[in-house]
């Protein structure tokens, strides 16, 4: 399991999916993805006025921060771990 350091509380179900997703990202991209997505997800939660990071924040963070070259891989992994990205686009 990939451990994440956060400054906010994360919804436990969304965090579980996020950890699964991180573990499926190729290892050479994992650390960078974790850093940028963690930061962006927390920013998005704060912008919504939420006290915790939720699935919508994680999905939007991936969609905004992951390079387009990896878009199809990201979508496939989101499907695999159960993120309902279509609901959040």
Secondary structure, 3 states (H helix, E strand, C coil): CCCCCCCCEECHHHHHHHHHHHHHCCHHHHHHHHHHHHHHHHHHHHHHCCCEECHHHHHHHHHHHCCHHHHHHHHHHHHHHCCCHHHHC
